[in-house]
Amino acid sequence: MLIDRLDNSHLYSALHARIKTAFDFLQKTDFSVFPAGKYEIDGPNLHAILQQYDTKPKSQGVWEAHRRYIDLQAELQGTEIIGYANTTRLTPGVYDAAKDFLPLSGEGDFLTLQSGSFVLLFPEDAHMPGIAPGLPQPVKKIVVKIVVFQAA
């Protein structure tokens, strides 16, 4: 897991060409003119989901992880809390391959994502997004799904 400000995304572009493409997309796109929805960037290798929702109490949160995609989650407006735990610390549920969704249960740590920040989550990084930092509040967030790549 990596967490930082979008202003520092250039520091992580050398990790992989798809990560660079994802950060370039985030830096060059004016999301204020786009409605919520899915946007193709590079076919099955890279797509984005623009989300607008109200954060929720931690008691309603769900731990999740993915096997086929790395999540690059960038907070565009608002603030939310996101849970993090290595998947080895949690108990896995039944993986849904069609949705690339692995539910998990257990305890983890929590971080604050403010407008202008991002988190890069790999398959071993369980996460619980969308948690309210106090009272529920609206957020606008982009999640770029980056197909998992093999190390060279």
Secondary structure as UniProt FT lines:
FT   STRAND          2..5
FT   HELIX           6..11
FT   HELIX           13..15
FT   HELIX           17..28
FT   HELIX           31..33
FT   STRAND          37..42
FT   HELIX           43..45
FT   STRAND          46..54
FT   HELIX           58..60
FT   STRAND          63..65
FT   STRAND          69..77
FT   STRAND          79..86
FT   HELIX           87..89
FT   STRAND          91..92
FT   TURN            97..100
FT   STRAND          101..105
FT   STRAND          109..114
FT   TURN            115..116
FT   STRAND          117..121
FT   TURN            123..124
FT   STRAND          125..131
FT   STRAND          138..147
//
